[in-house]
Each structure stands twice: as C-alpha cells, then as structure tokens.
C-alpha cells in the first residue's frame, strides 16, 4: 500500500486563520471547505487517509516573509510526523540570499510563491534573484495560471526554466489554474512538475486525462489546496482517471518524496 501525501496545503496561525481563509475564498469566489489551521488539517486525515502534508503560505508583502517562515518551521517542528514545510519569499525582500539560507537552516525544503497574491511577474528581474539563490538547492512551488492576471502565466514559467536550467519548478493546479490547456502548450516540454489541486472542480475529466498524458506520471503530485477542497472528493476524481497502481504510487507519494525531500 502506498503512502498518501497531500503536497499543496495552506495553514495559518490560529488567530488569523479564519480571516485568511475568508480572504482566499473571496479572491477566487469559492466557498472554503476547511478552516485553515494546522490542527484542522491534521484532523482531516482521519476521513481522508492522508499520511503526510506539505504545508506553506505566501507572503503578500516583504514584511511577512520572516514571520511566515518562522511559523511554518514551528509547525513542522511541532508535528514532524505530519508536516513537511515550504518557506516563502517576496521579490522585494531586502536580504533574499540570507533569508533563503535561514529558511533552509530551519528545515524548510522549498519555497512557495503566489505571483497573483504577491503581484509580481514570475520572470521579473527581482524575482530572478530568488531563483539564483535556490537553483540546485530547493524547489519552488508557483501558483500558476489565472485568466484574470498576467503575473503567473505559464510562458513566464518557461522563461525562468530556460534561464535557470537546474531549478526544480512545481507549477500548481496542473500547470495553470483556469487555463489548463493553454498552460500545457507552454510547459509540456519543460520537465516541470505539476500538482492536481484546484482543477477537478472546473476542468472536464477528459481534459485532465490529457494533462496526465502531457506531463507524465513521473511529474504529477497529489494536492488539495486545503482549505479550499477536501481530500476524499479530490481522491474520488483521481479514481475516475483509471490510472495504474504504479502511476498512483508516483502521484500519491514517490514524486513528492523526491521533490520535497520527505522522509519515508
């Protein structure tokens, strides 16, 4: 039996979790499923069967970078059996290299960037300073693709993958939230990793099957986008893809273990 790892979850300090969760719901005009707390995420495992979570949050302004990295690291230290953590960064943060070194020393194994929240282009000059610091060291998980914005377009992801060939990139939402097929036209030959979250609610299952073929089972990871969606529903969608057991094992755990350096 394979391990089940949810690679895309957001958690927040208890005192701001409700506000942050409502803010996400308003941004996407989607009703949230969960509450956004670490404890709530762990409790959800009882009904979902998820064994481990990759947790993260994004700094909307530079001043939030250090506190978010400290919070995520503290939750990983508190719940090591449950959590692997990603740090965050902002292109306008003053000491990018020093903070990257610090978050790695805290045990965080990647960074999460949300260009649409953070309002920067993925291939912006300042953002490239981040990629220079992490290339060949830790992966970057991007929120990618939103037809309402230019910040996170897939062609920008391809640009930086050409500029930083040793950079490990995960493009969330099957490579492009709300513009999946368009994103695939740019990313199909890049070797990018993608995750499954925030796709099934709107993307036709036949299109998802095509996306699986395009990116390949070695480059896809399971994710729910907690607190947006719940794992049992997301797993039910994946069952409709009629994947082989080998493919499921890769998507549910093996790829995540490799990309995010998760202890088995």
VMD Tcl script that draws the C-alpha trace (Angstrom):
set ca {
  {0.00 0.00 0.00}
  {1.42 3.40 -0.97}
  {1.72 6.39 1.30}
  {-0.66 9.29 0.60}
  {0.96 12.74 0.64}
  {-1.00 15.94 0.11}
  {1.58 18.29 -1.39}
  {-0.43 21.50 -1.52}
  {-1.92 22.77 1.74}
  {-2.07 26.20 3.36}
  {-2.00 26.72 7.12}
  {-2.15 29.90 9.19}
  {-1.76 30.86 12.86}
  {-4.97 30.23 14.74}
  {-5.61 33.94 15.37}
  {-5.65 34.82 11.66}
  {-6.75 31.53 10.08}
  {-10.43 32.46 9.74}
  {-9.64 35.84 8.18}
  {-7.04 34.36 5.81}
  {-9.39 31.57 4.73}
  {-12.21 34.01 4.02}
  {-9.79 36.17 2.05}
  {-8.83 33.26 -0.19}
  {-12.47 32.40 -0.74}
  {-13.23 35.98 -1.74}
  {-10.23 36.11 -4.11}
  {-11.44 33.05 -6.00}
  {-15.17 33.40 -5.30}
  {-15.19 29.83 -3.98}
  {-16.66 28.57 -0.71}
  {-13.89 27.22 1.50}
  {-14.06 23.67 2.86}
  {-11.65 23.87 5.80}
  {-10.65 26.34 8.49}
  {-7.00 26.86 7.60}
  {-5.45 25.77 10.93}
  {-2.74 23.16 11.37}
  {-4.86 21.20 13.81}
  {-7.82 21.23 11.44}
  {-5.67 19.89 8.64}
  {-4.35 17.05 10.80}
  {-7.87 16.17 11.97}
  {-8.98 15.91 8.33}
  {-6.62 12.97 7.87}
  {-9.00 10.74 9.83}
  {-11.52 10.84 6.99}
  {-9.14 11.27 4.07}
  {-6.43 8.73 4.80}
  {-3.71 11.28 4.05}
  {-0.47 10.30 5.80}
  {1.54 13.48 5.38}
  {1.11 17.10 4.27}
  {3.33 19.67 2.59}
  {2.36 22.94 4.28}
  {3.06 26.51 3.23}
  {1.81 30.07 2.97}
  {2.73 33.07 0.83}
  {3.97 36.49 1.98}
  {1.83 39.15 0.33}
  {4.32 41.85 1.45}
  {8.05 41.61 2.25}
  {7.47 42.29 5.96}
  {5.63 38.96 6.30}
  {8.44 36.77 4.97}
  {10.31 36.04 8.20}
  {7.23 35.56 10.38}
  {5.67 33.13 7.89}
  {8.89 31.16 7.60}
  {9.13 31.02 11.39}
  {5.52 29.88 11.69}
  {5.77 27.12 9.08}
  {9.05 25.89 10.60}
  {7.47 25.84 14.08}
  {4.59 23.71 12.84}
  {6.97 21.25 11.16}
  {8.91 21.00 14.42}
  {5.69 20.52 16.38}
  {4.21 17.91 14.01}
  {7.17 16.28 12.21}
  {5.22 13.10 11.55}
  {2.56 15.11 9.71}
  {4.25 18.08 8.08}
  {6.96 18.95 5.58}
  {7.22 22.71 5.23}
  {7.96 25.18 2.47}
  {9.10 28.69 3.20}
  {8.13 31.81 1.34}
  {9.90 34.79 -0.20}
  {8.99 38.08 -1.84}
  {10.89 39.70 -4.73}
  {11.04 42.99 -2.83}
  {12.50 41.45 0.32}
  {15.82 43.15 1.08}
  {18.10 40.24 2.05}
  {16.92 37.39 -0.15}
  {20.08 35.30 -0.01}
  {20.37 35.49 3.79}
  {16.73 34.57 4.34}
  {16.94 31.67 1.89}
  {19.90 30.34 3.86}
  {17.98 30.83 7.11}
  {14.80 29.10 5.99}
  {16.83 26.13 4.76}
  {18.59 26.00 8.14}
  {15.13 25.88 9.76}
  {14.43 22.66 7.87}
  {12.14 24.06 5.19}
  {12.59 22.16 1.94}
  {11.32 24.57 -0.72}
  {9.58 27.89 -1.21}
  {6.04 28.81 -2.20}
  {5.35 31.86 -4.36}
  {1.92 33.16 -5.36}
  {2.52 35.83 -8.03}
  {-1.15 36.81 -8.24}
  {-1.35 37.49 -4.48}
  {2.14 38.97 -4.33}
  {1.69 41.00 -7.52}
  {4.89 40.22 -9.40}
  {5.64 38.60 -12.73}
  {7.25 35.17 -12.37}
  {10.04 36.22 -14.75}
  {10.54 39.67 -13.17}
  {14.16 40.75 -12.65}
  {13.80 40.93 -8.86}
  {12.16 37.51 -8.74}
  {15.15 36.08 -10.57}
  {17.26 36.91 -7.52}
  {15.24 34.26 -5.66}
  {15.82 31.62 -8.32}
  {19.55 32.34 -8.35}
  {19.67 31.57 -4.63}
  {17.67 28.33 -4.73}
  {18.71 26.81 -8.08}
  {20.06 23.33 -7.45}
  {19.20 23.58 -3.74}
  {15.45 23.57 -3.13}
  {12.36 23.59 -5.38}
  {9.93 26.43 -5.95}
  {6.17 25.89 -5.98}
  {4.32 28.52 -8.00}
  {0.66 29.26 -8.12}
  {0.46 29.19 -11.90}
  {-2.10 30.45 -14.37}
  {-5.20 32.55 -13.84}
  {-7.06 34.03 -16.76}
  {-7.65 37.21 -14.76}
  {-3.95 38.04 -14.37}
  {-0.68 38.18 -16.28}
  {1.62 37.63 -13.30}
  {1.58 33.84 -13.23}
  {1.24 32.89 -16.89}
  {2.83 29.64 -17.97}
  {5.02 31.31 -20.57}
  {6.73 33.15 -17.72}
  {7.43 29.81 -16.03}
  {9.02 28.56 -19.22}
  {11.13 31.72 -19.40}
  {12.69 31.17 -16.00}
  {13.21 27.45 -16.59}
  {15.31 28.38 -19.61}
  {17.23 30.93 -17.56}
  {17.77 28.59 -14.60}
  {18.07 25.04 -16.02}
  {18.90 23.48 -12.64}
  {15.87 24.99 -10.93}
  {13.24 22.48 -9.81}
  {9.83 24.00 -10.54}
  {6.37 22.86 -9.48}
  {3.54 24.58 -11.36}
  {0.43 24.21 -9.23}
  {-3.06 23.38 -10.49}
  {-1.93 21.12 -13.35}
  {0.24 23.95 -14.60}
  {-2.38 26.64 -14.93}
  {-5.42 27.41 -12.79}
  {-8.41 28.22 -15.08}
  {-6.32 27.94 -18.27}
  {-5.03 24.40 -18.17}
  {-4.78 23.64 -21.87}
  {-3.17 26.96 -22.71}
  {-0.56 26.43 -20.00}
  {0.22 22.94 -21.28}
  {1.13 24.42 -24.67}
  {3.97 26.26 -22.95}
  {5.05 23.72 -20.35}
  {4.71 20.31 -22.00}
  {8.41 20.03 -22.88}
  {9.99 21.75 -19.86}
  {10.20 18.89 -17.35}
  {8.12 20.90 -14.90}
  {6.32 19.16 -12.04}
  {2.62 19.88 -11.52}
  {0.12 19.17 -8.77}
  {-3.53 18.20 -9.05}
  {-5.24 20.74 -6.79}
  {-7.92 23.28 -7.74}
  {-8.50 21.64 -11.11}
  {-11.20 19.00 -10.84}
  {-13.91 21.45 -9.74}
  {-13.98 23.04 -13.20}
  {-11.73 21.16 -15.63}
  {-13.50 18.34 -17.56}
  {-12.22 14.89 -16.66}
  {-11.29 14.15 -20.28}
  {-9.10 17.26 -20.28}
  {-7.45 16.12 -17.05}
  {-6.67 12.77 -18.68}
  {-4.93 14.66 -21.49}
  {-2.96 16.67 -18.96}
  {-1.80 13.48 -17.26}
  {-0.52 12.25 -20.60}
  {1.16 15.58 -21.36}
  {3.06 15.96 -18.08}
  {3.54 12.26 -17.35}
  {3.06 10.25 -14.18}
  {6.64 10.98 -13.06}
  {5.88 14.71 -12.85}
  {2.47 14.86 -11.14}
  {1.77 15.15 -7.40}
  {-1.47 14.96 -5.42}
  {-2.69 18.12 -3.70}
  {-5.94 19.51 -2.32}
  {-5.24 23.25 -1.87}
  {-6.58 22.98 1.71}
  {-8.58 24.81 3.00}
  {-10.23 25.04 -0.44}
  {-11.06 21.39 -1.09}
  {-11.28 18.16 0.88}
  {-9.15 15.13 0.12}
  {-11.90 12.45 -0.23}
  {-13.54 14.39 -3.07}
  {-10.21 15.04 -4.77}
  {-9.25 11.38 -4.49}
  {-12.58 10.38 -5.98}
  {-11.82 12.48 -9.05}
  {-8.43 10.83 -9.42}
  {-10.06 7.41 -9.31}
  {-12.05 8.43 -12.39}
  {-8.80 8.76 -14.34}
  {-8.34 4.98 -14.25}
  {-4.64 5.22 -13.53}
  {-2.41 2.22 -13.00}
  {-1.29 1.34 -9.47}
  {2.23 2.36 -10.43}
  {1.03 5.77 -11.59}
  {-0.97 6.28 -8.41}
  {2.01 5.39 -6.27}
  {4.10 8.03 -8.03}
  {1.39 10.70 -7.89}
  {0.41 9.98 -4.28}
  {3.88 9.72 -2.77}
  {7.01 8.87 -4.74}
  {7.25 12.10 -6.71}
  {6.64 14.20 -3.60}
  {9.29 12.33 -1.61}
  {11.82 13.13 -4.34}
  {10.85 16.75 -4.98}
  {10.32 17.89 -1.38}
  {12.90 15.64 0.30}
  {10.31 13.94 2.51}
  {11.43 11.21 4.90}
  {9.59 7.96 4.22}
}
mol new
graphics top color blue
foreach p $ca { graphics top sphere $p radius 0.5 }
foreach p [lrange $ca 0 end-1] q [lrange $ca 1 end] { graphics top cylinder $p $q radius 0.2 }
display resetview
